[in-house]
Amino acid sequence: MAKTELKNRIRRLRFDHDEMTQQELANRAGVTRQTIIAIEASKYAPSLMLAFRISRVFSLKVEEVFEYQGSDKKESSQGSAS
């Protein structure tokens, strides 16, 4: 399975918010500490609802916490017609 293309600033934000622990963030977002660890390491992409909950913990917009790093190219599975 490929690594997710969703980058995040959670670790930095935790540090900037009085060195919040992963457990405290997990409690406030309603998930386990293991989930926060996986998201921080970009091994797991959060659901849209969880991304909003995490962002609200830091009083930020989702796009200020998470950034999509994928290609903007539109790939087509259809061949060209002759």
C-alpha positions in Angstrom: 0.0 0.0 0.0 1.4 3.4 -1.0 2.0 6.1 1.5 -0.7 8.8 1.6 -0.2 12.0 -0.3 -1.9 14.0 2.5 0.7 16.0 4.4 0.0 17.6 7.8 1.3 20.0 10.4 0.0 18.3 13.4 3.3 17.6 15.2 4.3 21.3 14.8 0.9 22.5 15.9 1.0 20.3 19.0 4.4 21.8 19.9 3.1 25.3 19.3 0.1 24.7 21.5 1.9 24.3 24.8 3.6 21.0 23.7 0.2 19.2 23.6 0.7 15.5 23.8 -0.6 13.0 21.2 -2.9 11.6 23.9 -4.4 15.0 24.7 -5.0 15.7 21.0 -6.5 12.2 20.6 -8.9 12.8 23.6 -10.0 16.2 22.2 -10.5 14.8 18.7 -12.3 11.6 20.0 -9.8 9.1 18.6 -7.0 6.9 20.0 -3.4 8.0 20.4 -2.4 5.4 17.8 -4.7 7.1 15.2 -2.9 10.5 15.9 0.5 8.7 15.6 -0.5 7.2 12.2 -1.9 10.5 10.9 1.3 12.4 12.0 3.4 9.9 10.2 1.3 10.1 7.1 0.5 6.4 7.3 -3.2 7.1 7.6 -5.4 9.8 6.0 -8.1 10.9 8.4 -11.8 11.0 7.4 -13.1 14.4 6.5 -15.0 14.6 9.8 -11.8 13.8 11.8 -9.8 16.3 9.8 -12.4 18.9 10.8 -12.2 17.9 14.5 -8.4 18.0 14.6 -8.4 21.4 12.9 -10.9 22.7 15.4 -8.7 21.6 18.3 -6.2 24.1 17.0 -8.8 26.7 15.9 -7.6 26.5 12.3 -9.1 25.7 8.9 -8.7 22.2 7.6 -6.4 23.5 4.8 -4.1 25.1 7.4 -3.5 21.7 9.0 -3.6 19.3 6.0 -2.2 19.7 2.5 -2.9 17.4 -0.4 0.4 16.6 -2.3 -1.1 14.7 -5.2 -0.8 15.3 -8.9 -3.3 17.7 -10.4 -3.2 15.8 -13.7 -6.5 14.2 -14.6 -5.9 10.6 -15.5 -8.2 8.9 -17.9 -8.7 5.1 -18.1 -10.1 5.4 -21.6 -8.0 5.3 -24.8 -8.2 7.9 -27.5 -10.9 7.4 -30.2 -9.7 7.1 -33.8 
